[in-house]
Amino acid sequence: MADVADGAMAPVMAFALVGVLGVGAQWLAWRLRMPAIVLMLAAGLIVGPVTGLFDPRRDIGALLDPMIAVAVAIILFEGGLTLNFRSLRGAAEGVRRLVGVGAPLGWLGSALALHYVAGLGWAASAVFGGIMIVTGPTVIAPLLRQARLAHRPAQLLQWEAIVGDPIGALAAVLAFEVVLVLDAAETLGAAALDMGRGIVVAGLLGLLGGWCLAQAFRRALVPEYMKVPVLFALLLAVFAVSDAVLHESGLLAVTVMGIAVANADLPSFGELRRFKEHATVLLVSGVFILLAASMDLATLAALDWRAGAFVAVVVLLVRPVTVLGALLATRVPWRERWLVALTGPRGVVLVAVAGLFGERLLALGFADAERIAPLAFALVAATVLLHGFALRPLARALGLASAETPGVILVGGSQLAAALAETLRDLEVPALVADANRSRLRSAREAGLPVFFGDILSEAAEDHVELMSYGQVVAMSDNDAYNTLVATDLAPEFGRENVFQLKRAKHDSRRHELPATLGGRAIAGGEGYYELARRMAAGWQVCATPLSEGYGPDQWRADNPEAIALAEVSDRGGLRIIPEGDEPGDADGTHVVALVPDREAGAANGG
């Protein structure tokens, strides 16, 4: 500590501060149901330029830029892992047009806005305009998680962001090479050769890295405990080698590598992706805190009305014209076109690459390039705030958002599942009944309930079920092993506290006891499938009973001593599945959903 300069923070303390602020902001955003990006941006500004407590360049030093570069590479690789071509079936045409037509249109429109509105010269406008193609997977992912969009527009935004990020960086490289040519630093032929070689090498390295990784894992050449370390080492090697050939081409290489791994059908892909997702949450948090804290008030104060006008033109004119022009004459519905057109948040890659090329243009004597970094930060801050608060209302207005109350997926078609889904529907809670046997869905279909015919764990379910519309899963088929498999497989996606199953028939036997890591929480008072089926056959019904200040859960239980509480629906908190051993809460306005004997059904409904 004695070596730390006055006012500086020890590097270890700086790393700890970044981690606590980043993850803390994400947790607080989850608790408050706010956009996480907004809180991370605010936290970075407060500890950085506002209070001066933390200055990344002062406290971390020369490692700052390499850290951000590696973090962005890992984020893009993880994004590439989400891009499975089978999941693109419904949005393939739109994605091709957004990338192939939208990118050049966006580059042109952004360059014109920078020159005529922000007042930059043509050299700085061309370079910065190329970077502005990106829409930022670091921002899109948290926004989509919070906004809960319909499947196809979410796919359009996600693919555009992840594929467009390296393309935007390479567009900036191309524009910079042209500037070098015009500045007589090198010949046009040499610049074109460098650019072409870099793109080819990046693509080949990415494909080769993904192929080698897939082959090594598939042939068991890497032990299970070393798969993630080997993945990270190969990822860093591909990024570094590609970047050495052409600066910023490493972003393209790692994205291609991620896409190659995503489409290799690896048995261990699920575990790899989950680990990468966890790492990405940490990296996105850290990078946003670092970039926000790196800004200084003097630079931000230098932004004038032209900067505000520039941001407004980009958001309200350039982005809509780019997207609507790119999607012209496609089969993408107009509502989805407008949602994508009015959603264009920028993120980490824009700020990082803009700062890099701003410094390079300054070194060449382009004085106006000093405004690139603050303009980039202003654009990121404005779009993050705007879309963070407006995306969900906009999606609702266009009819492209999931239900306000997250619903439940009932796996296993049965009379009980249909009755429970019908009762929840009456309480305006979405419920989907899924089963691989069509005949078992008859009761649900006759009641007009949403159903999915197929395995809920299949790829068809990923394509046809809007999983983002549902917050909980109840596995209630007649197959205990399948119920356990469903709960175990979907737990990482829905959260272990949100997956439930009927109690297994032999749960009390030590020979059949399962570890706590498998399965979900038991429901229905601990009764199994056949006990509940016998009750339904005997005339028991699923009913909803409203609670109030004058009629609380104790009175309800006294009136319904044999009832099996299944769930409760609150006007404020949505749906809560009641696990074994728990009882309904006492909140006013809550409806208790329970399985009751037929003779008590009338009293329960009237309570």
N, C-alpha and C positions, 0 to 999 in steps of 0.2 A: 504493500500500500504506500510505502514511502516514496516509491518511484513514480507514483501517479501525480501528474501536474496539477496545479491548483485549479479547482473547478472541474477536473476531469474525473470520470468514473472508471473504476477498474474494469478491464475487459470481461472478467467472469461475472461481475455484478451487472454489466451492460447486457450480456447474453441472458442472464436471469430476468432482468427487467423486460426485455423484449418478449421472452416466453410468457411471463406472467401477464403482461398487458395484452398480448395477442390472444392467448387462450382465454384469459379472463373476459375480454371483450366478446368473444364468440359465445361463451357461456352466458354472459349477461344478456346478450341479444336473444339467446334461446329462451331465457326466463321471461324477458320483456316482450317477446315476439316482435322484435325489431330487426331490420337488416343488419347483419353482423359487420358488413363492410363499413357502414356509417360509423359504428362505434370504434372500429379499429382505426379509421381515419382520424376521428376526434382524439383518441388516446395518443396517437403518434404526434399530432400537432400540439397537444397540451404538454407532453413531456419534452418535446423538441423546441420549436421556435417560440412557443408561448412562455414557457418557464425557463428554458435553457438548461433543464436538469440533465438532458441526454442529447449529445451530439454524436451521431454514429461515426462520422469521419474523425472526430477527436478521440472518441472513446474506443473505437474498434480499429481504426487506422486503415492500413493498406489492404487488409483482408475484406473490407466492406464490398468492393465491387466484385471480386471473385465469388464471395458468398452469395450475393444476389444473382449472379450469372448461373451458378450451379443450382440455386433454388428454383429459378425460372425454368431451367432445363428439366429438373425433376417434375415440376408442375406440368409442363407440357407433355412429358412422357406419360405421366399418370392420366392426363387428358386423352392421349392417344390410346391408352388402354381401354377407355370407355367407347371407342369408336369401332364397334363390331359391325361389319357390313350387313349382317342379317338384320340388325336393329334399324337400319337405314331404309328399309323397303318403302315405307310410306312417305319418306321425306327426301329420297335420293335426287329427284329432279330439282327440287328447291335448293338443296345444298350445292349441287353442281352449278346452278345458275348464280347463287350467291357468291361462290368462290370464283368461278370462271368469268362471269360478267360483272358481278358486283364489285370485285376487287379493283379492276381498272377504273370503273366508274367512280368508286369511292376515292381512289387516288387522285383522279382528275378534279373531282368536286372539292376535296380537301385542300389541294394545292391552290385552287382558285380562291377559296375562302381565306386561306392564309395570306395570299398576296393582296387581294383587293379589300379584305375586311380587317385582318390583323396587321397588315402593313409590312410583311416580310418580303425580302427580295425573292426572285425566282429560284435561286439556288437553294436557299433555306426552305422555301415552300415546297419544292419538289422532293427534297429529302424527308422533311417532316410529314408531308402529305402521304408518302409511302408508308410511314410508320402508323399513320392514323387509320390504315385499313383494319388494323386489329381491333377486336371488340373485347378481348380479355377474358380467357377462361377462369382466371383467378377471381373475377367478379361475377361472371355468369353462373358458375357452380353454386355459390352461396345464394344468389338471387333466385335461381330456379328452385333450390331447396326450400326457400322461404315463401316464394310466390305460388308454388304448387300448380304449374301450368298443365294444360292438356299435353298429350304425348307428342304430337307432331310439331307444334310450334316450339316445344322444349327441345326436340331433336334438331330443328333448324338452327336455333340459337346456339346450342352446344357445339354442333359440328362446325358452324361458321366460325365460332370463336377459336376452337382448337386448331382447325386447319388454317384459318386466316392468320394466326399469330406468327408462325414462321414465314408465311408469305409476305406479311407486312414488313418483317425484319429484312427479308431479302429484297423487297422493293426499295427499302431505304438504302441498302447496299448498292443496288443498281443505280439509283439516283446519285448517290455519292460518287460512284465510279464515273458517271457522266460529268459531274462537277469537276472531278480530277482531270478528265480529258479536256474540258473547256478551259481549265486553269493551266493546261499544258504540262500537267504533271506526268501524264503517260498518254499513249496513243489509244485511239478508239478500239483498234483491234486487240490490243493488250488487255484493255478493260473488259471487252466482251469475252475474251478467252478466260480471264480470271473468274468472271461471273459464271460462265458455263461450266468450267471445271469444278467450281465450288458446289454448284447445284447437283451435278452428276455424282460427285464424290459423297456429298451429304446423303443423297437418296440411296446410293449403293451401300454406304456404311450402315445406314439405318436398317435396310433390308437384311444385310449380312448379319448385323448384330441381333436382330429379331430371330432370324433363321437359326443362328448358332445357339441362342438361348433356348429356343423351342426344341431343337434336336437334343441338346444336352439334358434338358429336363425330361423329355419323352423317353430317352434311352437310359434314364437313371444314372447318368454320368456325374450327377451332382446330388449329394445326400440332402435330405429334406431340410435339415437345420442350416444348410449353407445356401439354399436357393435365393433367399433375399439378399445376403451379402454379395453373391455372384452377380445377381441382377444389378445391384448398385454399382459394382466395380465395372461391369461391362458398359452400363449406361454412361458413367463418367468418362470411360475411355473413348467411346463413340463420340461423345460431345466434344472432348478435347481435341481429338484428331481432326474432326470435321472443321472445328473452329480455327485450327491452325492452317487449314487449306484456304478458307475464306471466312473472314470474321462474320459472326452471326449465322453462319450456315449450320452450326451445331444445333440450333433450335429446330431446323428442318429435320436433321438427322435423328434426333431423339423422338420427335413426333412420329416419323416414319417407323422407327423401331417399336414404339408403343403400339401403333396400328398393326404392325406385323405380329406382335405377341398376342394382341387381342383376337386376331383371326386365326390363330394356330390351334385352337381347340385343345388347350392344355388341361389335363385333369386338375392340376394345382393352381389354375388361373384364379379361382375364387379367393384363395388365401393370399396370393400375390397382390391382387387388386385391393383387398381390404387393407393390407398393410400399407400399400401405397396411398390409399385414401387417408389413412391416419397420418402418415407423414406429410401429405399435402396440406391437411388442415393446419399443422404446425408451421409449414413453410409459408403458406399464404398469410397466416397471421403475422409471422415474423417479418416477411418482406414488406407488408403494408405498414407496419410500425416503423421499420427502418426508413422507408421512402418518405413517409409523412414527417418523421422526426428530422430528416436531412434537409428539409426546406428551411430557408431563413426568411424572417419577416421583411427584410429590406427587398429581397427579390419579389416576394409576393406583393409588397406595397407598390412595386413598380408597374404592376398590371393596371392598365387604364380602361376606359370605356370600350376601346377597340377589342380588348380581350373578352369582355362580356359579350359584345356583339358577335365576335368570332364563335364563341361557345354556342350562342343562340342559333346562329346560322347553321353550324354543324349539326346540332340536335334537331332543329325544326325544318331544315331544308335539305342539307346534303345527305343526311342519313335516309330520310324518307324517299328522296328522289333516287338514291342508289338502290335501295331495296325494291321499290316498286318497279323501277326500270329493269332490274335483274330478273324479277319474277313475272314480268309481262309475258302473257300468252302461255303461262304454266297452269297446271291443274290445282295449284295451291289456292284454297278459298280466300276470298278478299279479307275476311276477318283476320285470318292468320297472317296475311301479307301486312296488314296495318299494325298488328301486334309486333311483328319483327321489325317493321320500318320505324316504329316509335321506340324501339328498345336497342340501344347501342352503347352500353357502358364500356368505358376504357379502364385498363388496369395496369398491372405491374410492368408488363413488357413495354407498353407505350412509354411510361416514365423512364424506365431503365435505358431503353434503346435511344429515346429522344435525348436524354442527357449525354450519352456517349457521342452521338453524331453532332450534337450542338458544340461539344468541346472540339471535335475534329474540324468542323467548319470554322470555328473561331481561330484555330491554329492556321487555317488557310487564309485568314484575313477577312472573313465575312462577319462584320461586326454585329449585324442583326441576329446572328445565330445565338447570341446570349439570351434572347427572348424565348428560345425553343423550350428550354426546361420549365420555366414558369408557366408558359402557355400549356404545356403538356400536363402539368400538375393541376392547373385550373380546369382543364377539360376533364381529367379523371375525377377531381373532387365534385364538379358539377354533375357529371353523369352518374356517379355513384350515389349522390344524394337524391337526384331526381328519380332514377330507376329504383333505388332502394325503397322509396316510399310510394312510387306511382305504379310499379309494374303489377302488383296484385290488384289494385283497383281498376287499372286499365284492362287486365285480363278478365276481370269480372264483368266489366262493362261490355266487352266483346263476346262474352259467353265462352271464354276459353280457359277458365279457372276451375279447379276442382271445387267441390262443395265446401261451404264455410266450416261445417262440422266434419272432421275426418271420419270416414266410415270404417267398416269392419268387413273383412273377408271371412266367410264361413266355409271352411274346407270340409266337404263331405255332405252330399245331398241326403236329406232325411226329412221326416215330418217335423221334427224338432227344429232343424235348421231353417226350414221354410217358415214355420210359425214365428221363430225369433226374428228372422229377417223382415217378415211382414209387420210385426209389432214395431221394430225399429224404423221402418219406412213411415209408419203412421206418426212417429215422433220426429220425422224429417232427418233421420240419420241414414246415410247411404249404407246399404248392405248388399254384398255380392255373395251368391252361393255358387261354389265351384265343385265339380266332381267329374271324374273321368268316365263315369257310367251315365249315359244319357237318361236311362229310365229312372235313376234316382233323383233326377232334377225335375221330375214331372210335377210334384207338389209346388215347387217354386215357380215353374213356368205357368201353371194354372193360376197362381196368385198374381201373375204379372210382375214377378221380381226379376232383377238383373241376374243372369246366370252366366257361368263360363263352363263350357263343355270341354274338358281336357285336364291335364295335370297342371296344377298351379305352379309347379316347379319347372315347367317346360319352357322352351324358347317361344312357343306360341303364346303363352301367358304374358311374357315380356312384351310381345308385339300387340296384343289385343286387350290387355287389362291395364287400365290407368292406375298403376300401383300408387301414384302420388295422391290419389283421391282417398286412400285408405290409410288409417293410422294404426290399426290393430288387426291381428289374425287369430282366429280360433279354429284349431284343427279338431273336428268332431266327427270323423268318419268311423266306420266300424273296425278299422285296422289300426291297432295301437302302434305298431311299428311305423306305419306311414304317418300317423299323427306326430310321432316323435321326430321323424325325418323332416316334415314340413316345419315344425316349430324350430328345430335346430338350424335348418338351412336359411330360414327367413329372419332369424333373430338378429344377425348383424345389420340387416337392412331396416327393420322396423324398430329395433331396440328390444333387448331381452325382456324388459318390463311390459312389452306390448304384444307378446306372443303367448297364446294359451292353448291348452289341449284338454280333452277329457282324460280323467285318470285311467291309467292302464290297469288291465284286469289283474295282473300279478305284481302290482307295485309293492306289496308287502313282503314278497319273497326275496330273501338275500340272493338267491341264485339268479333272479331276474332284475335285481336292483341296478339302476343306471346312475352314472355320475351326474352331478349337478350341472355339468356343461352341456348335457343333452336334454332336449325336450323343452317344453314351456310350462308355465304355471297351471296347476289344475284348477278347474272351474266346476260349477254346478254342484257345489257342496261335496265334491269328491266322488260323485257317482260316475260310473262308466257308461259306455254307449248302450249296453243292453238293459241296464237298469232304467235309464232314461227312456228308451224305446218302449219298455213295458208300461211306464207311466203314461206315455202318450197314447198307447193302445187302450189304456184304461180310462181315457177321457180327460186327462190333465190338459191344461191350456196355458199358453204363454200370454200374460196380461201385463199391462202397464198401470201402475198406481201412482197418482201424484201425491207428493208430500208437501206439507205446509207447516207454518208455525203451530197450528192447532192439531196437526196430524203428522207426527214425526215417525222416525223409523222404529222406535220402541212400540208405539201403538200399532204400526203396520205389522210388526212381527207378532204381537199379541193376537191380532186378528187373523193372522195367517201362519200359524205355528208350523205347518208342514211344508210351506212354500220353499222353493229352492231359488234363491236370488241369483240371477244371471248377469244383470248389468244395471247401471243407473245412467240416466240421461239428464244432464243439467242444462238449464238455459244459459249458463255462463261457461261451464267447463266442458261441454260436449259429452262424449260417450266415455264411460269407464266400465270395463268388464270387471266383474267382482270375482276375485280369486277365492279358492277354497279357504275357509276359516275367517273370511272377512264378511262384513255386513254393510248395508247401504249407509251413506252419510246422512247428515241431518240438515243439508242445505235446503232452504226454501225454494220451491220451484223445481225440485228434482223429481223425476219419474223413476220408480223402481220397476224394472222389468224382471218378472219372475215366472217360474213354472209352478202353477197352483192346481190343486184338485178341481175337478169340474164343479163340484158343489160349492166351492169358494170363489169361483170366477166372478160371479155377480157382485159379491161383496168386495172383492179386490178392486174391480173397476169402479165401484162406487165410493171407495174409501177416500 
